[in-house]
Amino acid sequence: MDIILKRVFYYKAPHHKRITPVKIPVKHEYIELLTDGEVYFGEGAGRAAHGCGHMFWHIPGDFSVYDNNPEFPYQCLALLFKTGNTGQRHTARCSYWSDNYEVRKFAFTILRAFLGKTVPHKLLGIYAYSRLRWEALSSHETETDNRLPPALNKALEYIRNNYHAAISVAEVAEYSGVSEAHLFLLFKKHLANSPHAYLNAFRLTESKQLLVKGSGNIKEISYQCGFENVESFYRFFKKHTGQTPGQYKKKASTINF
């Protein structure tokens, strides 16, 4: 497939203003990678807020995102590719790149390279398209969740809604309507993870978003994300990122648009 990067720009949604969606033309793919703010996506009961790290991969016939949160307008890196695609979907429409620092770094790098013409656009297009597709295919939080067993979907719903509290695997299993043993089997088979590891990974992801946004101090963030105390938050964060929360926050703050 021949990949041609046609356009790259950084979009900041306006406050308190309706956004007109754009229909994606034939033979093109349009990707929106959120770096800040929130946009609503989905229909009916499935409508939910999506923030930094969420990626929307549009194919011909799709419309760009538009359901903005006027109190916290979304910002995104937008890329238009000419690929010859006539309507085939090779990744989920919505996926999640969990490392917010890497998301913002990638967006800054691509935008600077495209505008500065420091890299041939053909090479830049191949790199950007391949990296985004890799992150989309690696994501566990995608709209393909509807292909998971109902009990597992209920478990994920419970975790995402209650991660900030001291929840147990027994509570998750009870909400899902299965035994703890069966819940472990579901997580291992479909997510290659345990319920406890998934919960901690979700807490880590949420804490990264809050650190990037500058939403409160580190102690407040640790409690907002369900960690028992700030010391355990520091240990867990350093173990899984190689940085302290303070270091991560400082690095993220240096990447601006």
ZIVEN-V703929 format. One record per pair of residues at least 4 apart in sequence whose C-alpha atoms are under 8 Angstrom apart, sorted by the first residue. I is the first residue (numbers start at 1). GAP is how many residues later the second one is. D is the distance in Angstrom with one decimal. If there is no record, write none. Layout:
I | GAP | D
I | GAP | D
This chain:
1 | 82 | 6.6
1 | 83 | 7.5
2 | 81 | 5.8
2 | 82 | 7.5
3 | 78 | 6.6
3 | 79 | 6.0
3 | 80 | 4.9
3 | 119 | 7.6
3 | 122 | 6.7
3 | 123 | 6.3
3 | 126 | 7.9
4 | 77 | 5.5
4 | 78 | 5.1
4 | 79 | 6.5
4 | 117 | 7.9
4 | 118 | 6.2
4 | 121 | 6.1
4 | 122 | 7.7
5 | 74 | 7.4
5 | 75 | 6.2
5 | 76 | 4.6
5 | 77 | 6.5
5 | 116 | 6.6
5 | 117 | 6.7
5 | 119 | 7.7
5 | 120 | 4.8
5 | 121 | 8.0
6 | 73 | 7.7
6 | 74 | 5.5
6 | 75 | 5.4
6 | 76 | 6.6
7 | 72 | 5.8
7 | 73 | 5.1
7 | 74 | 7.2
8 | 69 | 7.4
8 | 70 | 5.8
8 | 71 | 4.7
8 | 72 | 6.6
8 | 103 | 6.6
8 | 106 | 6.9
9 | 68 | 6.1
9 | 69 | 5.5
9 | 70 | 6.8
9 | 102 | 6.7
10 | 65 | 7.4
10 | 66 | 5.9
10 | 67 | 4.7
10 | 68 | 6.1
10 | 101 | 7.5
11 | 64 | 5.6
11 | 65 | 5.3
11 | 66 | 6.4
11 | 67 | 6.9
12 | 61 | 7.3
12 | 62 | 6.3
12 | 63 | 4.5
12 | 64 | 6.7
13 | 6 | 7.8
13 | 55 | 7.2
13 | 60 | 5.4
13 | 61 | 5.5
13 | 62 | 6.1
14 | 56 | 7.6
14 | 59 | 6.4
15 | 55 | 5.1
15 | 56 | 7.0
15 | 57 | 7.8
15 | 58 | 6.2
16 | 54 | 4.9
16 | 55 | 7.6
17 | 53 | 7.3
18 | 48 | 7.7
18 | 49 | 8.0
18 | 50 | 7.7
19 | 47 | 5.3
19 | 48 | 7.3
19 | 49 | 7.4
20 | 46 | 6.4
21 | 42 | 5.8
21 | 43 | 5.2
21 | 44 | 6.3
21 | 45 | 5.5
22 | 41 | 5.3
22 | 42 | 5.3
23 | 37 | 7.6
23 | 38 | 6.0
23 | 39 | 5.8
23 | 40 | 4.4
23 | 41 | 6.6
24 | 4 | 6.7
24 | 5 | 7.0
24 | 6 | 6.9
24 | 34 | 7.0
24 | 35 | 6.3
24 | 36 | 4.8
24 | 37 | 5.4
24 | 38 | 5.6
24 | 39 | 6.1
24 | 40 | 7.5
25 | 35 | 5.1
25 | 36 | 6.6
26 | 33 | 8.0
26 | 34 | 4.9
26 | 35 | 7.4
26 | 58 | 7.5
26 | 59 | 6.7
26 | 60 | 5.5
26 | 61 | 7.4
27 | 33 | 6.7
27 | 55 | 5.9
27 | 56 | 5.6
27 | 57 | 3.9
27 | 58 | 4.3
27 | 59 | 5.3
27 | 60 | 7.9
28 | 31 | 6.6
28 | 32 | 6.2
28 | 52 | 7.0
28 | 53 | 5.6
28 | 54 | 4.4
28 | 55 | 5.5
28 | 56 | 6.3
28 | 57 | 6.0
28 | 58 | 7.9
29 | 28 | 7.2
29 | 29 | 5.7
29 | 30 | 4.8
29 | 31 | 6.7
29 | 51 | 6.0
29 | 52 | 5.2
29 | 53 | 6.4
29 | 54 | 6.8
29 | 56 | 7.2
30 | 27 | 6.1
30 | 28 | 5.0
30 | 29 | 6.6
30 | 34 | 7.9
30 | 48 | 7.2
30 | 49 | 5.7
30 | 50 | 4.6
30 | 51 | 6.3
31 | 24 | 7.0
31 | 25 | 5.6
31 | 26 | 4.6
31 | 27 | 6.0
31 | 47 | 5.7
31 | 48 | 5.3
31 | 49 | 6.6
32 | 23 | 5.7
32 | 24 | 5.1
32 | 25 | 6.7
32 | 32 | 7.9
32 | 44 | 6.0
32 | 45 | 5.8
32 | 46 | 4.6
32 | 47 | 6.7
33 | 19 | 7.8
33 | 20 | 6.6
33 | 21 | 6.1
33 | 22 | 4.5
33 | 23 | 6.5
33 | 43 | 5.1
33 | 44 | 5.1
33 | 45 | 6.5
33 | 70 | 7.9
33 | 74 | 8.0
34 | 17 | 6.3
34 | 18 | 4.8
34 | 19 | 5.5
34 | 20 | 5.6
34 | 21 | 6.3
34 | 40 | 6.9
34 | 41 | 5.8
34 | 42 | 4.1
34 | 43 | 6.5
35 | 16 | 7.3
35 | 17 | 4.5
35 | 18 | 6.2
35 | 39 | 7.7
35 | 40 | 5.7
35 | 41 | 5.3
35 | 42 | 7.2
35 | 65 | 7.6
35 | 68 | 6.8
35 | 69 | 5.9
35 | 72 | 7.8
36 | 15 | 6.2
36 | 16 | 4.9
36 | 37 | 7.9
36 | 38 | 5.6
36 | 39 | 5.1
36 | 40 | 7.0
36 | 177 | 7.6
37 | 14 | 5.7
37 | 15 | 6.8
37 | 32 | 7.7
37 | 35 | 5.0
37 | 36 | 5.0
37 | 37 | 3.8
37 | 38 | 6.0
38 | 11 | 6.0
38 | 12 | 5.4
38 | 13 | 4.6
38 | 14 | 7.5
38 | 30 | 6.6
38 | 31 | 5.6
38 | 34 | 5.9
38 | 35 | 5.8
38 | 36 | 4.6
38 | 37 | 7.9
39 | 10 | 5.6
39 | 11 | 5.4
39 | 12 | 6.7
39 | 26 | 7.4
39 | 27 | 7.2
39 | 28 | 5.6
39 | 29 | 4.5
39 | 30 | 5.5
39 | 34 | 7.2
39 | 35 | 5.8
40 | 7 | 6.3
40 | 8 | 5.3
40 | 9 | 4.4
40 | 10 | 6.0
40 | 26 | 7.8
40 | 27 | 5.1
40 | 28 | 6.1
40 | 29 | 6.9
41 | 5 | 8.0
41 | 6 | 5.3
41 | 7 | 5.7
41 | 8 | 6.5
41 | 9 | 7.0
41 | 24 | 7.3
41 | 26 | 6.8
42 | 4 | 5.2
42 | 5 | 4.0
42 | 6 | 6.5
43 | 4 | 4.9
50 | 4 | 6.3
51 | 23 | 7.4
52 | 48 | 6.4
52 | 51 | 7.9
52 | 157 | 6.9
53 | 43 | 5.5
53 | 44 | 4.8
53 | 45 | 5.9
53 | 46 | 7.1
53 | 47 | 5.7
53 | 50 | 6.1
54 | 40 | 6.9
54 | 41 | 5.8
54 | 42 | 4.4
54 | 43 | 6.2
55 | 39 | 5.6
55 | 40 | 5.2
55 | 41 | 5.8
55 | 42 | 7.2
55 | 81 | 7.4
56 | 9 | 7.8
56 | 37 | 5.6
56 | 38 | 4.7
56 | 39 | 6.7
57 | 34 | 7.4
57 | 35 | 7.1
57 | 36 | 5.0
57 | 37 | 6.4
58 | 4 | 5.6
58 | 5 | 7.0
58 | 6 | 6.9
58 | 35 | 6.4
59 | 26 | 7.3
59 | 27 | 7.9
59 | 28 | 6.0
59 | 29 | 7.3
59 | 30 | 6.8
60 | 25 | 7.2
60 | 26 | 6.3
60 | 27 | 5.3
61 | 26 | 7.3
68 | 5 | 6.0
68 | 6 | 6.6
69 | 4 | 5.3
69 | 5 | 7.1
77 | 30 | 5.9
77 | 34 | 7.9
81 | 44 | 7.7
89 | 4 | 7.9
91 | 42 | 7.2
91 | 45 | 6.5
91 | 46 | 6.3
92 | 44 | 7.1
92 | 45 | 7.7
92 | 50 | 6.2
92 | 51 | 6.3
92 | 52 | 6.6
93 | 49 | 7.7
93 | 50 | 6.9
94 | 48 | 5.6
94 | 49 | 6.0
95 | 41 | 5.4
95 | 44 | 5.9
95 | 45 | 7.6
95 | 46 | 5.9
95 | 47 | 4.4
95 | 48 | 7.1
96 | 39 | 7.7
96 | 40 | 6.7
96 | 43 | 5.6
96 | 44 | 7.4
96 | 45 | 5.8
96 | 46 | 6.7
97 | 6 | 7.0
97 | 38 | 6.0
97 | 39 | 7.1
97 | 42 | 6.5
98 | 41 | 8.0
98 | 107 | 6.0
99 | 4 | 6.3
99 | 106 | 7.1
99 | 109 | 7.3
100 | 4 | 6.3
100 | 108 | 6.5
100 | 109 | 6.3
100 | 112 | 7.2
101 | 4 | 6.1
101 | 107 | 7.9
101 | 111 | 7.3
101 | 147 | 7.7
101 | 150 | 7.7
101 | 151 | 5.6
102 | 4 | 5.9
103 | 4 | 6.2
104 | 4 | 6.1
104 | 148 | 7.7
104 | 151 | 6.8
105 | 4 | 6.1
105 | 150 | 6.6
106 | 4 | 6.1
107 | 4 | 6.1
108 | 4 | 6.0
108 | 147 | 7.3
108 | 148 | 7.7
108 | 149 | 7.2
109 | 4 | 6.1
110 | 4 | 6.1
110 | 14 | 7.7
110 | 18 | 7.3
111 | 4 | 6.1
112 | 4 | 5.7
113 | 4 | 5.6
113 | 5 | 5.5
113 | 6 | 6.0
113 | 11 | 7.7
114 | 4 | 7.4
114 | 5 | 7.3
114 | 7 | 6.9
114 | 10 | 7.6
117 | 4 | 7.5
119 | 4 | 7.0
119 | 5 | 6.3
120 | 4 | 6.2
121 | 4 | 5.9
122 | 4 | 6.3
123 | 4 | 6.3
124 | 4 | 6.0
125 | 4 | 5.9
126 | 4 | 6.0
127 | 4 | 6.0
128 | 4 | 6.1
129 | 4 | 6.1
130 | 4 | 6.1
131 | 4 | 6.3
132 | 4 | 6.1
133 | 4 | 6.1
134 | 4 | 6.0
135 | 4 | 6.2
140 | 51 | 7.4
141 | 4 | 7.2
144 | 4 | 7.6
145 | 8 | 7.0
146 | 7 | 7.6
148 | 4 | 6.5
148 | 5 | 6.4
148 | 42 | 7.4
149 | 4 | 6.4
150 | 4 | 6.2
151 | 4 | 6.3
151 | 25 | 5.0
151 | 26 | 6.7
151 | 27 | 7.1
152 | 4 | 6.2
152 | 24 | 7.0
152 | 31 | 7.3
152 | 34 | 6.5
152 | 35 | 7.3
153 | 4 | 6.1
154 | 4 | 6.2
154 | 21 | 7.2
154 | 22 | 5.2
155 | 4 | 6.3
155 | 17 | 5.7
155 | 18 | 6.9
155 | 20 | 7.0
155 | 21 | 5.4
156 | 4 | 6.1
157 | 4 | 6.1
158 | 4 | 6.0
158 | 5 | 8.0
158 | 14 | 6.5
158 | 17 | 7.3
159 | 4 | 5.2
159 | 13 | 7.3
159 | 40 | 6.4
160 | 42 | 7.5
162 | 5 | 7.2
163 | 4 | 7.1
163 | 36 | 6.7
163 | 39 | 7.5
163 | 40 | 6.5
163 | 62 | 6.5
163 | 63 | 5.9
164 | 39 | 7.6
164 | 59 | 7.1
164 | 60 | 5.6
164 | 61 | 4.6
164 | 62 | 3.8
164 | 63 | 7.6
165 | 60 | 7.8
165 | 61 | 5.1
166 | 60 | 6.4
166 | 62 | 7.8
167 | 4 | 6.5
167 | 5 | 7.6
168 | 4 | 6.6
169 | 4 | 6.1
169 | 11 | 6.8
169 | 26 | 6.7
169 | 27 | 6.9
170 | 4 | 6.1
170 | 10 | 6.1
171 | 4 | 6.2
172 | 4 | 6.2
173 | 4 | 6.1
173 | 5 | 5.4
173 | 6 | 5.8
173 | 7 | 5.4
173 | 10 | 6.2
174 | 4 | 6.3
174 | 5 | 7.2
178 | 4 | 6.2
178 | 5 | 6.4
179 | 4 | 6.2
180 | 4 | 6.3
181 | 4 | 6.5
182 | 4 | 6.3
183 | 4 | 6.3
183 | 12 | 7.7
184 | 4 | 6.1
184 | 10 | 6.0
184 | 11 | 6.5
185 | 4 | 6.0
186 | 4 | 6.0
186 | 5 | 7.8
187 | 4 | 5.2
187 | 5 | 6.3
187 | 6 | 5.6
187 | 7 | 5.5
187 | 8 | 6.4
188 | 4 | 4.3
188 | 5 | 5.0
188 | 6 | 6.0
193 | 4 | 6.3
193 | 5 | 6.4
194 | 4 | 6.1
195 | 4 | 6.1
196 | 4 | 6.3
197 | 4 | 6.1
198 | 4 | 6.1
199 | 4 | 6.2
200 | 4 | 6.1
201 | 4 | 6.2
202 | 4 | 6.2
203 | 4 | 6.1
203 | 22 | 5.4
203 | 23 | 6.9
203 | 24 | 7.9
204 | 4 | 6.3
204 | 21 | 7.7
204 | 33 | 7.0
205 | 4 | 6.5
206 | 4 | 6.4
206 | 19 | 6.6
207 | 4 | 6.1
207 | 14 | 6.3
207 | 15 | 7.1
207 | 18 | 6.1
208 | 4 | 6.1
209 | 4 | 6.1
210 | 4 | 6.0
210 | 5 | 5.2
210 | 6 | 7.7
210 | 11 | 6.8
211 | 4 | 6.4
211 | 5 | 8.0
211 | 7 | 7.6
211 | 10 | 7.6
211 | 34 | 7.4
211 | 37 | 7.5
211 | 38 | 5.3
212 | 37 | 5.9
212 | 40 | 5.7
212 | 41 | 6.8
214 | 35 | 7.6
215 | 6 | 7.5
216 | 4 | 5.9
216 | 5 | 6.3
217 | 4 | 6.3
218 | 4 | 6.2
218 | 12 | 7.6
218 | 27 | 7.0
218 | 28 | 7.4
219 | 4 | 6.6
219 | 10 | 7.9
219 | 11 | 5.5
220 | 4 | 6.1
221 | 4 | 6.1
222 | 4 | 6.6
222 | 5 | 5.4
222 | 6 | 7.9
222 | 7 | 6.8
222 | 8 | 5.6
222 | 11 | 5.9
223 | 4 | 5.5
223 | 5 | 7.0
223 | 6 | 6.8
223 | 7 | 7.4
227 | 5 | 6.8
227 | 6 | 5.8
228 | 4 | 6.6
228 | 5 | 7.6
229 | 4 | 6.4
230 | 4 | 6.2
231 | 4 | 6.4
232 | 4 | 6.1
233 | 4 | 5.9
234 | 4 | 6.0
234 | 10 | 6.2
234 | 11 | 6.6
235 | 4 | 6.1
236 | 4 | 6.3
237 | 4 | 5.9
237 | 5 | 7.5
237 | 6 | 7.0
237 | 7 | 6.3
237 | 8 | 6.5
238 | 4 | 4.8
238 | 5 | 4.8
238 | 6 | 5.0
238 | 7 | 7.4
239 | 4 | 7.8
243 | 4 | 5.9
243 | 5 | 6.1
244 | 4 | 6.3
245 | 4 | 6.1
246 | 4 | 6.1
247 | 4 | 6.2
248 | 4 | 6.2
249 | 4 | 6.2
250 | 4 | 6.7
251 | 4 | 7.2
